[in-house]
Structures are given as C-alpha cells and as structure tokens.
Amino acid sequence: MFTGIITDIGTVVALAQEGDLRARIKTAYATDRIDMGASIASDGVCLTVVGLGPDWYEVQISAETVDKTNIGHNGWHVGKRVNLERALKVGDELGGHIVSGHVDGVAEVVAMADEGDSTRVTLRAPKALARFIAPKGSVALNGTSLTVNEVDGCDFGINFIPHTKEATTWGDVALGDRVNLEIDTLARYVARLGEMS
C-alpha cells in the first residue's frame, strides 16, 4: 500500500526486453535499505525490486503491465523521470489517500491553463472509469494523490500548486501526455455494492 505522497523523482537509466521488460531506475533512496522483493510505486505502478545497485534498483515489468499503463503507451525511455514512493510502513503518516499501485487505466491530458502560480490540468479518463471520479474526491495520477476539482463527463480537472510541480514530475506535464490513473479504492467498493443491490 502507498499514500500517493511522492518521496523521490527517479530516472530510467536502462531498459532491456528479456521476456518481460526490465527497467533500471536511478534513485536518491538509500538502496542499502531496500530489500530484494520490496515494492516501489514507480509512476504509480507497484513494481517489485529484482536488482539493486549503489544508486539504482531494477524491476521486471510484465507484458500485461506494459499494456495497461503509460509504460507502454508513452513508452518508458532512457532519461524518463518517474515519481517514486516506497511502500507504506505501519505507523507512517497517511498524508494522501490509500493507493494500491494497481493502475486502472490511462488518462490523457486534454487542456492546461495557468491560474496564478498553479496550473489547472484537464484530463480525459476512459469511459469505464469516469463514473468513479467525483468532484472533491481523490485519484492517483502517476502515483500522486490528488483532489479532483470538477468533472464533466469523462473529463476532470486537477489543480497543481507550485510545490507539487517541484516535488513530482508534474512540472513537466504537457498536452497529450498519457498518465497512469488509479481510482479511489472507496469509490470502487461503493460502486460494487451498488451493483449487488
């Protein structure tokens, strides 16, 4: 489990197709404190550590994950910056919302506008996921816990304050970007209960 509070920005430094896709991500995390098999959310995708170096970790990414996330749509490439979060430990502050790292789909950036020092970004969710997104509800986008401002059909708006743009990769956002979308766990269960009644 994660909180959606980004604690490092990593960089993809190597990619190799070895059956599954293998990625090496450079990080500021103290890698001597990362266990093999640990989970790290990388742009919101919960990935298992399979290799460690002095300032990097490696993960294997299945074809299913590549297909269902922006790893395949944008195509992770050497030099790509990614939002990182280590798994939640008992006793850690829950500053965002409960995030599983299981990406539900990919949203597209369809509009951007500066509002003061902040940036308003409008994203388009896949139709099947749009019903789970509500004004003032939570979503995780590229692993970042964010509050939804407004919803209009499949489109929803997010406001990025300067801190978020500096502490995450959201300062690099551009029109047409495809981003990993994880809907709020509570919304998923409420919808499922509604289907069963």
Short mmCIF file of the C-alpha atoms (twelve columns), coordinates in Angstrom:
data_MODEL
# 
_entry.id   MODEL 
# 
loop_
_atom_site.group_PDB 
_atom_site.id 
_atom_site.type_symbol 
_atom_site.label_atom_id 
_atom_site.label_alt_id 
_atom_site.label_comp_id 
_atom_site.label_asym_id 
_atom_site.label_seq_id 
_atom_site.Cartn_x 
_atom_site.Cartn_y 
_atom_site.Cartn_z 
_atom_site.pdbx_PDB_model_num 
ATOM 1   C CA . MET A 1   0.000   0.000   0.000   1 
ATOM 2   C CA . PHE A 2   1.019   3.587   -0.671  1 
ATOM 3   C CA . THR A 3   -0.250  7.084   0.150   1 
ATOM 4   C CA . GLY A 4   0.314   8.924   -3.126  1 
ATOM 5   C CA . ILE A 5   2.862   11.247  -1.490  1 
ATOM 6   C CA . ILE A 6   5.882   11.233  -3.803  1 
ATOM 7   C CA . THR A 7   9.209   10.976  -1.954  1 
ATOM 8   C CA . ASP A 8   11.682  10.927  -4.860  1 
ATOM 9   C CA . ILE A 9   11.886  11.517  -8.588  1 
ATOM 10  C CA . GLY A 10  13.762  8.685   -10.255 1 
ATOM 11  C CA . THR A 11  15.209  8.427   -13.742 1 
ATOM 12  C CA . VAL A 12  15.007  5.429   -16.055 1 
ATOM 13  C CA . VAL A 13  18.651  4.685   -16.885 1 
ATOM 14  C CA . ALA A 14  18.358  1.315   -18.672 1 
ATOM 15  C CA . LEU A 15  15.698  -0.827  -20.355 1 
ATOM 16  C CA . ALA A 16  16.009  -4.377  -21.647 1 
ATOM 17  C CA . GLN A 17  13.397  -6.731  -23.106 1 
ATOM 18  C CA . GLU A 18  14.183  -10.108 -21.510 1 
ATOM 19  C CA . GLY A 19  10.877  -11.904 -21.886 1 
ATOM 20  C CA . ASP A 20  9.470   -9.286  -19.507 1 
ATOM 21  C CA . LEU A 21  10.669  -5.693  -19.694 1 
ATOM 22  C CA . ARG A 22  13.467  -4.985  -17.205 1 
ATOM 23  C CA . ALA A 23  13.991  -1.379  -16.099 1 
ATOM 24  C CA . ARG A 24  16.763  0.174   -14.051 1 
ATOM 25  C CA . ILE A 25  15.719  3.306   -12.161 1 
ATOM 26  C CA . LYS A 26  18.211  5.689   -10.585 1 
ATOM 27  C CA . THR A 27  17.056  6.958   -7.188  1 
ATOM 28  C CA . ALA A 28  18.124  9.082   -4.237  1 
ATOM 29  C CA . TYR A 29  16.775  6.390   -1.884  1 
ATOM 30  C CA . ALA A 30  19.408  4.645   0.251   1 
ATOM 31  C CA . THR A 31  19.440  1.401   -1.718  1 
ATOM 32  C CA . ASP A 32  21.199  -0.458  1.106   1 
ATOM 33  C CA . ARG A 33  17.896  -0.049  2.981   1 
ATOM 34  C CA . ILE A 34  15.792  -1.543  0.166   1 
ATOM 35  C CA . ASP A 35  15.154  -5.295  0.339   1 
ATOM 36  C CA . MET A 36  15.049  -7.521  -2.711  1 
ATOM 37  C CA . GLY A 37  11.362  -8.139  -3.384  1 
ATOM 38  C CA . ALA A 38  10.303  -4.778  -1.934  1 
ATOM 39  C CA . SER A 39  7.535   -2.849  -3.664  1 
ATOM 40  C CA . ILE A 40  8.183   0.635   -5.023  1 
ATOM 41  C CA . ALA A 41  5.483   2.629   -6.808  1 
ATOM 42  C CA . SER A 42  7.127   3.935   -9.973  1 
ATOM 43  C CA . ASP A 43  4.853   6.489   -11.686 1 
ATOM 44  C CA . GLY A 44  2.069   4.885   -9.674  1 
ATOM 45  C CA . VAL A 45  2.776   1.304   -10.780 1 
ATOM 46  C CA . CYS A 46  3.580   -1.060  -7.907  1 
ATOM 47  C CA . LEU A 47  6.729   -2.838  -9.079  1 
ATOM 48  C CA . THR A 48  8.881   -5.463  -7.342  1 
ATOM 49  C CA . VAL A 49  12.591  -4.815  -6.823  1 
ATOM 50  C CA . VAL A 50  14.640  -7.581  -8.501  1 
ATOM 51  C CA . GLY A 51  18.067  -5.926  -8.540  1 
ATOM 52  C CA . LEU A 52  19.937  -3.289  -6.528  1 
ATOM 53  C CA . GLY A 53  22.981  -1.104  -7.071  1 
ATOM 54  C CA . PRO A 54  24.591  1.817   -5.255  1 
ATOM 55  C CA . ASP A 55  22.062  4.374   -6.542  1 
ATOM 56  C CA . TRP A 56  19.550  2.332   -8.551  1 
ATOM 57  C CA . TYR A 57  17.065  -0.504  -8.387  1 
ATOM 58  C CA . GLU A 58  15.754  -2.806  -11.107 1 
ATOM 59  C CA . VAL A 59  12.245  -4.117  -11.728 1 
ATOM 60  C CA . GLN A 60  10.671  -6.608  -14.113 1 
ATOM 61  C CA . ILE A 61  7.507   -5.398  -15.834 1 
ATOM 62  C CA . SER A 62  5.076   -7.940  -17.291 1 
ATOM 63  C CA . ALA A 63  3.500   -7.527  -20.730 1 
ATOM 64  C CA . GLU A 64  0.115   -7.000  -19.007 1 
ATOM 65  C CA . THR A 65  1.502   -4.069  -17.001 1 
ATOM 66  C CA . VAL A 66  3.212   -2.569  -20.050 1 
ATOM 67  C CA . ASP A 67  -0.082  -2.786  -21.973 1 
ATOM 68  C CA . LYS A 68  -2.324  -1.354  -19.234 1 
ATOM 69  C CA . THR A 69  -0.136  1.594   -18.145 1 
ATOM 70  C CA . ASN A 70  1.690   4.514   -19.699 1 
ATOM 71  C CA . ILE A 71  4.845   2.400   -19.666 1 
ATOM 72  C CA . GLY A 72  3.577   1.024   -22.964 1 
ATOM 73  C CA . HIS A 73  1.531   3.995   -24.176 1 
ATOM 74  C CA . ASN A 74  4.222   6.633   -23.685 1 
ATOM 75  C CA . GLY A 75  6.919   4.049   -23.797 1 
ATOM 76  C CA . TRP A 76  9.284   4.475   -20.890 1 
ATOM 77  C CA . HIS A 77  12.626  5.515   -22.346 1 
ATOM 78  C CA . VAL A 78  16.099  6.111   -21.006 1 
ATOM 79  C CA . GLY A 79  16.096  9.528   -19.364 1 
ATOM 80  C CA . LYS A 80  12.380  9.497   -18.439 1 
ATOM 81  C CA . ARG A 81  11.726  10.918  -14.978 1 
ATOM 82  C CA . VAL A 82  9.267   8.971   -12.809 1 
ATOM 83  C CA . ASN A 83  7.523   9.651   -9.499  1 
ATOM 84  C CA . LEU A 84  8.640   7.254   -6.748  1 
ATOM 85  C CA . GLU A 85  7.141   6.165   -3.441  1 
ATOM 86  C CA . ARG A 86  8.284   3.393   -1.107  1 
ATOM 87  C CA . ALA A 87  5.630   1.122   0.396   1 
ATOM 88  C CA . LEU A 88  3.767   2.353   3.474   1 
ATOM 89  C CA . LYS A 89  5.009   1.068   6.842   1 
ATOM 90  C CA . VAL A 90  2.870   0.665   9.953   1 
ATOM 91  C CA . GLY A 91  2.993   3.960   11.827  1 
ATOM 92  C CA . ASP A 92  3.750   6.112   8.745   1 
ATOM 93  C CA . GLU A 93  1.719   9.283   8.278   1 
ATOM 94  C CA . LEU A 94  -1.106  8.857   5.772   1 
ATOM 95  C CA . GLY A 95  -0.750  12.241  4.085   1 
ATOM 96  C CA . GLY A 96  -2.561  11.429  0.841   1 
ATOM 97  C CA . HIS A 97  -5.094  8.628   0.460   1 
ATOM 98  C CA . ILE A 98  -4.865  4.828   0.308   1 
ATOM 99  C CA . VAL A 99  -3.243  3.916   -3.028  1 
ATOM 100 C CA . SER A 100 -2.645  0.309   -4.111  1 
ATOM 101 C CA . GLY A 101 -0.303  0.880   -7.025  1 
ATOM 102 C CA . HIS A 102 -2.649  -1.141  -9.237  1 
ATOM 103 C CA . VAL A 103 -3.283  1.172   -12.176 1 
ATOM 104 C CA . ASP A 104 -6.852  1.077   -13.500 1 
ATOM 105 C CA . GLY A 105 -6.206  2.761   -16.834 1 
ATOM 106 C CA . VAL A 106 -4.561  5.621   -18.649 1 
ATOM 107 C CA . ALA A 107 -5.926  9.185   -18.781 1 
ATOM 108 C CA . GLU A 108 -4.907  11.826  -21.327 1 
ATOM 109 C CA . VAL A 109 -4.053  15.481  -20.682 1 
ATOM 110 C CA . VAL A 110 -6.503  17.444  -22.893 1 
ATOM 111 C CA . ALA A 111 -6.159  21.026  -21.595 1 
ATOM 112 C CA . MET A 112 -3.853  23.158  -19.450 1 
ATOM 113 C CA . ALA A 113 -4.049  26.707  -18.122 1 
ATOM 114 C CA . ASP A 114 -2.004  28.674  -15.606 1 
ATOM 115 C CA . GLU A 115 -4.033  30.104  -12.711 1 
ATOM 116 C CA . GLY A 116 -1.769  32.330  -10.645 1 
ATOM 117 C CA . ASP A 117 1.236   30.213  -9.687  1 
ATOM 118 C CA . SER A 118 -0.760  27.000  -10.102 1 
ATOM 119 C CA . THR A 119 -1.591  25.037  -13.235 1 
ATOM 120 C CA . ARG A 120 -5.091  23.715  -13.964 1 
ATOM 121 C CA . VAL A 121 -4.895  20.472  -15.939 1 
ATOM 122 C CA . THR A 122 -7.898  18.765  -17.543 1 
ATOM 123 C CA . LEU A 123 -7.614  15.035  -18.151 1 
ATOM 124 C CA . ARG A 124 -9.860  12.625  -20.033 1 
ATOM 125 C CA . ALA A 125 -10.498 9.294   -18.327 1 
ATOM 126 C CA . PRO A 126 -11.556 6.115   -20.123 1 
ATOM 127 C CA . LYS A 127 -15.370 5.966   -20.154 1 
ATOM 128 C CA . ALA A 128 -15.434 2.820   -17.990 1 
ATOM 129 C CA . LEU A 129 -13.521 4.641   -15.213 1 
ATOM 130 C CA . ALA A 130 -15.133 8.093   -15.418 1 
ATOM 131 C CA . ARG A 131 -18.061 7.074   -13.200 1 
ATOM 132 C CA . PHE A 132 -15.634 6.501   -10.299 1 
ATOM 133 C CA . ILE A 133 -14.295 10.076  -10.394 1 
ATOM 134 C CA . ALA A 134 -16.185 12.666  -8.330  1 
ATOM 135 C CA . PRO A 135 -15.652 16.358  -7.537  1 
ATOM 136 C CA . LYS A 136 -13.551 16.721  -4.360  1 
ATOM 137 C CA . GLY A 137 -12.791 13.005  -4.493  1 
ATOM 138 C CA . SER A 138 -9.312  11.515  -4.730  1 
ATOM 139 C CA . VAL A 139 -7.420  9.994   -7.637  1 
ATOM 140 C CA . ALA A 140 -3.824  8.883   -8.049  1 
ATOM 141 C CA . LEU A 141 -2.190  10.149  -11.236 1 
ATOM 142 C CA . ASN A 142 1.309   8.831   -11.987 1 
ATOM 143 C CA . GLY A 143 1.292   7.810   -8.334  1 
ATOM 144 C CA . THR A 144 0.456   11.272  -6.971  1 
ATOM 145 C CA . SER A 145 -2.516  11.621  -4.599  1 
ATOM 146 C CA . LEU A 146 -4.654  14.461  -5.979  1 
ATOM 147 C CA . THR A 147 -8.029  16.064  -5.350  1 
ATOM 148 C CA . VAL A 148 -10.477 16.346  -8.247  1 
ATOM 149 C CA . ASN A 149 -11.800 19.879  -8.761  1 
ATOM 150 C CA . GLU A 150 -14.571 19.277  -11.253 1 
ATOM 151 C CA . VAL A 151 -15.969 16.559  -13.501 1 
ATOM 152 C CA . ASP A 152 -17.636 16.963  -16.910 1 
ATOM 153 C CA . GLY A 153 -18.452 13.615  -18.484 1 
ATOM 154 C CA . CYS A 154 -15.132 11.800  -18.900 1 
ATOM 155 C CA . ASP A 155 -13.100 14.972  -18.318 1 
ATOM 156 C CA . PHE A 156 -11.905 16.012  -14.875 1 
ATOM 157 C CA . GLY A 157 -9.774  18.881  -13.595 1 
ATOM 158 C CA . ILE A 158 -6.815  18.913  -11.220 1 
ATOM 159 C CA . ASN A 159 -5.020  21.978  -9.849  1 
ATOM 160 C CA . PHE A 160 -1.249  21.641  -9.402  1 
ATOM 161 C CA . ILE A 161 0.259   24.011  -6.849  1 
ATOM 162 C CA . PRO A 162 3.926   25.037  -7.199  1 
ATOM 163 C CA . HIS A 163 5.079   22.565  -4.504  1 
ATOM 164 C CA . THR A 164 3.530   19.624  -6.340  1 
ATOM 165 C CA . LYS A 165 5.093   20.738  -9.634  1 
ATOM 166 C CA . GLU A 166 8.524   20.906  -7.963  1 
ATOM 167 C CA . ALA A 167 8.338   17.741  -5.818  1 
ATOM 168 C CA . THR A 168 6.962   15.499  -8.603  1 
ATOM 169 C CA . THR A 169 7.179   15.169  -12.367 1 
ATOM 170 C CA . TRP A 170 4.002   17.253  -12.750 1 
ATOM 171 C CA . GLY A 171 6.130   20.309  -13.541 1 
ATOM 172 C CA . ASP A 172 6.921   18.563  -16.865 1 
ATOM 173 C CA . VAL A 173 3.285   17.921  -17.875 1 
ATOM 174 C CA . ALA A 174 2.303   18.633  -21.495 1 
ATOM 175 C CA . LEU A 175 -0.807  18.372  -23.655 1 
ATOM 176 C CA . GLY A 176 -1.309  14.852  -24.943 1 
ATOM 177 C CA . ASP A 177 0.587   13.195  -22.084 1 
ATOM 178 C CA . ARG A 178 -0.858  9.852   -21.068 1 
ATOM 179 C CA . VAL A 179 -0.808  9.282   -17.328 1 
ATOM 180 C CA . ASN A 180 -1.455  6.324   -15.058 1 
ATOM 181 C CA . LEU A 181 -4.850  6.594   -13.359 1 
ATOM 182 C CA . GLU A 182 -5.831  4.768   -10.194 1 
ATOM 183 C CA . ILE A 183 -9.331  5.452   -8.961  1 
ATOM 184 C CA . ASP A 184 -10.073 5.771   -5.258  1 
ATOM 185 C CA . THR A 185 -10.473 2.377   -3.570  1 
ATOM 186 C CA . LEU A 186 -13.562 3.541   -1.671  1 
ATOM 187 C CA . ALA A 187 -15.270 4.593   -4.936  1 
ATOM 188 C CA . ARG A 188 -14.582 1.142   -6.387  1 
ATOM 189 C CA . TYR A 189 -16.219 -0.645  -3.426  1 
ATOM 190 C CA . VAL A 190 -19.209 1.711   -3.288  1 
ATOM 191 C CA . ALA A 191 -19.857 1.071   -6.997  1 
ATOM 192 C CA . ARG A 192 -19.567 -2.694  -6.488  1 
ATOM 193 C CA . LEU A 193 -22.031 -2.605  -3.594  1 
ATOM 194 C CA . GLY A 194 -24.455 -0.648  -5.776  1 
ATOM 195 C CA . GLU A 195 -24.218 -3.309  -8.489  1 
ATOM 196 C CA . MET A 196 -25.067 -6.072  -5.997  1 
ATOM 197 C CA . SER A 197 -28.177 -4.428  -4.525  1 
# 
